[in-house]
Amino acid sequence: MKLLIDLFSTDYGLMSIFGLFLIMCMGVFFLRLFLGKINLGVAPPEADK
């Protein structure tokens, strides 16, 4: 119980929550970005005739 009180009531606990939340948001952002780039693929260059 002391752990939860420290986590939500101290400055370092709140900063830890914020940091974890930020890291998870960045992970979701980059996952969606990279999967979107993979799905687009690379078009083969067209040969000039």
URPE-V147243 format. One record per residue. N is the residue number from 1. SS is DSSP state (2 for helix, 1 for strand, 0 for the rest). D_LAST is the distance of its C-alpha to the last C-alpha in whole Angstrom. Layout:
BEGIN
N&SS&D_LAST + N&SS&D_LAST
END
This chain:
BEGIN
1&0&74 + 2&2&75 + 3&2&71 + 4&2&70 + 5&2&72 + 6&2&71 + 7&2&67 + 8&2&68 + 9&2&70 + 10&0&70 + 11&2&67 + 12&2&65 + 13&2&65 + 14&2&64 + 15&2&61 + 16&2&60 + 17&2&60 + 18&2&57 + 19&2&56 + 20&2&55 + 21&2&54 + 22&2&51 + 23&2&50 + 24&2&50 + 25&2&48 + 26&2&45 + 27&2&45 + 28&2&44 + 29&2&42 + 30&2&40 + 31&2&40 + 32&2&38 + 33&2&36 + 34&2&34 + 35&2&34 + 36&2&32 + 37&2&30 + 38&2&30 + 39&2&29 + 40&2&26 + 41&0&24 + 42&0&21 + 43&0&18 + 44&0&15 + 45&0&13 + 46&0&9 + 47&0&6 + 48&0&4 + 49&0&0
END
